[in-house]
Amino acid sequence: MNPHDAQSSLDDIRRLQDTTRNEIARRSFAMPRVIVVALGLFVSFAAIDLGAPWQYIGAVAGFGLFAAVGIVYEYRAAVQRQPTLQETLYHVMVLLGVCMVFGAGRTLAFALLDAPARGLMSQAMAGAVVAALAYVAATPLNRRVMRSLVRQDGRRG
């Protein structure tokens, strides 16, 4: 093997690694996945103001859908890899941010719309709508951050 062939092979490897990293970041916040996750978050948050047993059924169904999407995504992924601590922390921060948006939406529904605290069309329903829409709207930003985190991991490895 001559030096030109070796360099060509290394360039191909780097190009394929970059393609793989871009695919990991793209699939991490793919729009079909984002919409189903937003639906799961909406169901779980909207059920908070319903009475028992609907409150528990909604929470289990919503967060079950949220978790199932993640499990199916990892199972079907073309590249099997362990997420880094930074990636995991980012996903936790996104979920905490969505919870904060839910709380703010719920508070605004009470203050501005005088929404009731119980029932189907309640403060939780309004907060759930705001949180789900915010999660979907933040998708481009989330993709950029994940791409950056995956690239950082690639430079270390």
Rosetta silent file (secondary structure, phi, psi, omega in degrees, C-alpha in Angstrom):
SEQUENCE: MNPHDAQSSLDDIRRLQDTTRNEIARRSFAMPRVIVVALGLFVSFAAIDLGAPWQYIGAVAGFGLFAAVGIVYEYRAAVQRQPTLQETLYHVMVLLGVCMVFGAGRTLAFALLDAPARGLMSQAMAGAVVAALAYVAATPLNRRVMRSLVRQDGRRG
SCORE:     score description
SCORE:     0.000 S_00000001
   1 L     0.000  129.885  179.513    0.000    0.000    0.000 S_00000001
   2 L   -91.777  165.546 -176.978    1.444    3.368   -0.943 S_00000001
   3 H   -59.291  -33.139  179.293    0.999    6.576    1.106 S_00000001
   4 H   -65.121  -42.635  178.569   -1.628    7.927   -1.322 S_00000001
   5 H   -64.066  -41.242  179.309   -3.831    4.815   -0.845 S_00000001
   6 H   -63.418  -44.949  179.480   -3.461    5.034    2.928 S_00000001
   7 H   -64.852  -39.614  177.867   -4.426    8.726    2.951 S_00000001
   8 H   -61.986  -41.223  178.455   -7.365    8.031    0.660 S_00000001
   9 H   -65.281  -42.479  177.973   -8.584    5.299    3.014 S_00000001
  10 H   -63.943  -39.798  177.209   -8.271    7.594    6.038 S_00000001
  11 H   -62.631  -40.374  177.417  -10.201   10.322    4.207 S_00000001
  12 H   -63.471  -42.138  179.444  -12.974    7.811    3.412 S_00000001
  13 H   -62.303  -46.019  179.641  -13.120    6.738    7.057 S_00000001
  14 H   -62.825  -41.226  179.262  -13.410   10.357    8.253 S_00000001
  15 H   -63.033  -43.441  179.091  -16.096   11.099    5.657 S_00000001
  16 H   -67.345  -35.710  176.254  -18.102    8.037    6.741 S_00000001
  17 H   -63.730  -43.130  177.772  -17.704    8.989   10.413 S_00000001
  18 H   -62.924  -40.853  177.086  -19.057   12.467    9.669 S_00000001
  19 H   -62.123  -42.037  179.502  -21.983   10.938    7.774 S_00000001
  20 H   -64.948  -44.565  179.407  -22.695    8.638   10.710 S_00000001
  21 H   -62.579  -42.059  177.556  -22.552   11.505   13.225 S_00000001
  22 H   -63.031  -39.211  178.713  -24.906   13.606   11.095 S_00000001
  23 H   -66.114  -39.533  177.705  -27.327   10.671   10.853 S_00000001
  24 H   -61.476  -46.571 -179.729  -27.245   10.167   14.631 S_00000001
  25 H   -66.142  -40.859 -179.320  -28.049   13.847   15.202 S_00000001
  26 H   -64.902  -45.556 -178.408  -30.766   13.900   12.511 S_00000001
  27 H   -71.458  -24.695 -179.318  -32.495   10.783   13.797 S_00000001
  28 H   -60.556  -39.000  178.049  -32.262   11.957   17.388 S_00000001
  29 L  -126.504   49.251  175.375  -34.837   14.678   16.687 S_00000001
  30 L   -67.339  141.398 -173.357  -36.498   13.360   13.522 S_00000001
  31 H   -57.139  -42.982  177.660  -39.862   15.040   12.977 S_00000001
  32 H   -60.340  -39.673  178.435  -42.035   11.871   13.197 S_00000001
  33 H   -66.063  -42.979 -179.184  -40.353   11.007   16.483 S_00000001
  34 H   -61.199  -41.955 -178.575  -40.713   14.578   17.769 S_00000001
  35 H   -66.859  -41.477  179.143  -44.433   14.638   16.990 S_00000001
  36 H   -68.057  -39.330  176.341  -45.117   11.322   18.736 S_00000001
  37 H   -63.372  -42.909  178.072  -43.068   12.423   21.764 S_00000001
  38 H   -61.850  -37.795  176.481  -44.991   15.714   21.846 S_00000001
  39 H   -63.809  -43.369  177.641  -48.246   13.744   21.746 S_00000001
  40 H   -62.103  -43.673  177.527  -47.076   11.611   24.674 S_00000001
  41 H   -63.517  -41.703  179.119  -46.096   14.705   26.653 S_00000001
  42 H   -60.003  -47.930 -178.356  -49.422   16.342   25.810 S_00000001
  43 H   -61.672  -45.144 -177.127  -51.449   13.330   27.005 S_00000001
  44 H   -68.020  -40.614  179.252  -49.510   12.998   30.251 S_00000001
  45 H   -72.222  -40.993 -177.472  -49.628   16.719   31.064 S_00000001
  46 H   -65.587  -27.365 -177.675  -53.267   17.213   30.014 S_00000001
  47 H   -78.134   -7.653 -175.949  -54.387   14.352   32.270 S_00000001
  48 H   -59.995  -39.135 -177.065  -53.047   16.045   35.413 S_00000001
  49 H   -89.177    2.061  175.905  -56.291   17.922   36.098 S_00000001
  50 L   -83.192  155.528  178.449  -58.569   14.949   35.416 S_00000001
  51 L   -77.750  166.555  175.784  -59.830   12.963   38.354 S_00000001
  52 L   -65.659  144.504    2.347  -58.714    9.483   39.267 S_00000001
  53 L   -88.287   -4.218 -175.765  -58.460    6.999   37.472 S_00000001
  54 H   -65.091  -32.145  178.112  -58.102    9.124   34.284 S_00000001
  55 H   -60.433  -44.726 -178.473  -55.240   11.081   35.766 S_00000001
  56 H   -74.094  -38.756  178.470  -53.213    7.891   36.255 S_00000001
  57 H   -62.859  -44.135  179.098  -54.258    6.359   32.943 S_00000001
  58 H   -64.338  -41.256  179.925  -53.218    9.524   31.092 S_00000001
  59 H   -64.966  -45.122 -179.876  -49.890    9.715   32.904 S_00000001
  60 H   -66.414  -43.956 -179.190  -49.054    6.071   32.209 S_00000001
  61 H   -65.468  -45.100 -177.662  -50.219    6.275   28.577 S_00000001
  62 H   -66.949  -51.487 -179.723  -48.412    9.558   27.869 S_00000001
  63 H   -73.018  -25.741  172.991  -45.102    8.754   29.506 S_00000001
  64 H   -64.994  -42.788  176.460  -45.356    5.175   28.212 S_00000001
  65 H   -63.973  -42.603  177.405  -45.620    6.560   24.679 S_00000001
  66 H   -57.472  -47.549 -179.880  -42.714    8.919   25.433 S_00000001
  67 H   -71.362  -38.413 -178.712  -40.539    6.010   26.635 S_00000001
  68 H   -63.055  -37.524  178.423  -41.670    3.634   23.880 S_00000001
  69 H   -61.982  -43.486  178.232  -40.557    6.074   21.192 S_00000001
  70 H   -63.884  -41.090  179.997  -37.086    6.176   22.723 S_00000001
  71 H   -66.905  -45.937  179.372  -36.888    2.392   23.002 S_00000001
  72 H   -63.439  -40.409  178.937  -38.079    1.826   19.429 S_00000001
  73 H   -59.169  -47.107 -179.038  -35.655    4.493   18.183 S_00000001
  74 H   -67.649  -36.113 -179.569  -32.697    2.782   19.853 S_00000001
  75 H   -67.361  -39.241 -177.061  -33.802   -0.655   18.680 S_00000001
  76 H   -88.783   -4.605 -175.686  -34.153    0.457   15.054 S_00000001
  77 L   -62.544  136.858  178.758  -31.047    2.650   14.963 S_00000001
  78 L   -70.294  -27.778  179.356  -28.596    1.781   12.221 S_00000001
  79 L  -115.757  116.214  178.302  -25.738    2.727   14.548 S_00000001
  80 L   -90.394  120.373  179.462  -25.778    1.194   18.011 S_00000001
  81 L  -152.681  157.576  176.911  -23.918    3.388   20.458 S_00000001
  82 L   -87.143  131.560  176.249  -24.035    4.505   24.030 S_00000001
  83 L   -69.207  148.245  178.890  -25.033    8.141   24.490 S_00000001
  84 L   -75.932  168.001  177.499  -22.469   10.271   26.275 S_00000001
  85 H   -61.758  -38.988  178.879  -23.111   11.840   29.649 S_00000001
  86 H   -63.282  -40.822  178.867  -23.462   15.237   27.942 S_00000001
  87 H   -65.105  -43.201  178.959  -26.114   13.896   25.556 S_00000001
  88 H   -62.733  -45.169  178.212  -28.043   12.311   28.424 S_00000001
  89 H   -62.277  -36.720  178.555  -27.869   15.527   30.451 S_00000001
  90 H   -64.843  -43.761  178.278  -29.071   17.490   27.436 S_00000001
  91 H   -62.494  -39.065  177.040  -32.111   15.227   27.028 S_00000001
  92 H   -64.290  -41.678  179.258  -32.869   15.619   30.746 S_00000001
  93 H   -65.511  -37.311  176.186  -32.549   19.399   30.404 S_00000001
  94 H   -62.175  -44.672  179.365  -34.924   19.387   27.416 S_00000001
  95 H   -64.279  -41.541  176.572  -37.483   17.436   29.462 S_00000001
  96 H   -63.990  -38.461  177.223  -37.074   19.811   32.417 S_00000001
  97 H   -62.952  -40.828  177.656  -37.483   22.754   30.050 S_00000001
  98 H   -64.213  -39.713  177.593  -40.708   21.275   28.685 S_00000001
  99 H   -63.780  -38.898  177.594  -41.958   20.821   32.264 S_00000001
 100 H   -66.702  -40.067  176.889  -41.156   24.469   33.003 S_00000001
 101 H   -63.689  -39.455  176.615  -42.991   25.583   29.848 S_00000001
 102 H   -59.245  -46.766  179.669  -45.953   23.445   30.966 S_00000001
 103 H   -61.665  -41.949  178.692  -45.954   25.178   34.347 S_00000001
 104 H   -66.582  -41.110  177.841  -45.773   28.603   32.736 S_00000001
 105 H   -64.422  -38.130  178.488  -48.562   27.720   30.286 S_00000001
 106 H   -66.185  -42.729  178.923  -50.711   26.441   33.105 S_00000001
 107 H   -64.547  -42.869  178.174  -50.137   29.618   35.119 S_00000001
 108 H   -64.841  -35.816  177.819  -50.929   31.815   32.116 S_00000001
 109 H   -63.443  -36.549  176.895  -54.121   29.840   31.471 S_00000001
 110 H   -70.503  -47.228 -173.775  -55.212   30.603   35.020 S_00000001
 111 H   -72.929  -42.187 -173.847  -54.179   34.257   34.939 S_00000001
 112 H   -93.881  -37.874 -174.505  -55.278   35.209   31.424 S_00000001
 113 H  -103.693   -5.555 -176.595  -58.061   32.794   30.539 S_00000001
 114 L    52.465   42.573 -179.179  -59.414   32.081   34.015 S_00000001
 115 L   -69.349  143.741  179.395  -59.294   28.365   33.129 S_00000001
 116 L   -69.014  158.865 -178.512  -60.686   25.992   35.748 S_00000001
 117 L   -85.248  -11.101 -178.743  -58.337   23.854   37.842 S_00000001
 118 L  -132.144  157.688  174.516  -60.217   20.598   37.151 S_00000001
 119 L   102.577 -177.405 -174.271  -61.776   18.912   34.174 S_00000001
 120 L   -72.679  -48.328  179.686  -61.017   18.394   30.529 S_00000001
 121 L   -94.686   69.032 -172.172  -60.659   22.043   29.410 S_00000001
 122 L  -113.953 -173.745  177.609  -58.512   23.041   32.364 S_00000001
 123 H   -61.516  -37.961 -179.521  -55.267   24.813   33.122 S_00000001
 124 H   -65.644  -37.018  178.260  -53.356   21.581   32.545 S_00000001
 125 H   -62.546  -46.115  179.253  -54.849   21.211   29.066 S_00000001
 126 H   -64.106  -43.683  177.649  -53.700   24.721   28.111 S_00000001
 127 H   -62.988  -37.595  179.137  -50.263   24.125   29.610 S_00000001
 128 H   -65.619  -39.807  177.708  -50.003   20.788   27.786 S_00000001
 129 H   -63.117  -46.372 -179.549  -50.772   22.445   24.453 S_00000001
 130 H   -63.080  -43.451 -178.729  -48.129   25.111   25.062 S_00000001
 131 H   -65.077  -43.944  179.945  -45.531   22.536   26.185 S_00000001
 132 H   -64.924  -42.673  178.506  -46.135   20.221   23.210 S_00000001
 133 H   -66.053  -37.700  178.337  -45.963   23.099   20.732 S_00000001
 134 H   -66.156  -38.640  178.739  -42.787   24.429   22.359 S_00000001
 135 H   -63.032  -44.022  179.037  -41.165   20.988   22.140 S_00000001
 136 H   -67.912  -40.652 -178.387  -41.952   20.745   18.430 S_00000001
 137 H   -66.628  -27.899 -178.691  -40.886   24.356   17.785 S_00000001
 138 L   -83.634    2.126 -176.485  -37.524   23.768   19.497 S_00000001
 139 H   -56.347  -47.418  179.393  -36.649   20.871   17.155 S_00000001
 140 H   -59.262  -41.116  178.060  -34.191   22.818   14.935 S_00000001
 141 H   -65.429  -43.552  179.108  -32.314   24.070   17.994 S_00000001
 142 H   -61.246  -39.470  178.145  -32.295   20.589   19.548 S_00000001
 143 H   -63.522  -43.407  179.636  -30.880   19.114   16.335 S_00000001
 144 H   -62.246  -43.636  179.990  -28.090   21.684   16.245 S_00000001
 145 H   -65.488  -43.751  179.182  -27.139   21.033   19.856 S_00000001
 146 H   -63.683  -40.063  177.996  -27.208   17.244   19.362 S_00000001
 147 H   -60.443  -41.890  178.683  -25.071   17.551   16.226 S_00000001
 148 H   -64.627  -43.166  179.525  -22.565   19.582   18.226 S_00000001
 149 H   -65.774  -40.392  179.669  -22.540   17.053   21.088 S_00000001
 150 H   -67.751  -38.003  177.665  -22.124   14.093   18.754 S_00000001
 151 H   -66.336  -39.538  177.231  -19.272   15.841   16.926 S_00000001
 152 H   -60.756  -41.662  178.812  -17.549   16.599   20.237 S_00000001
 153 H   -64.257  -36.790  179.954  -17.778   12.934   21.159 S_00000001
 154 H   -67.460  -32.593  179.134  -16.281   12.004   17.769 S_00000001
 155 H   -73.052  -28.571  179.311  -13.280   14.263   18.322 S_00000001
 156 H   -76.417  -34.409 -172.135  -12.548   12.618   21.677 S_00000001
 157 L   -79.057    0.000    0.000  -12.827    9.055   20.398 S_00000001
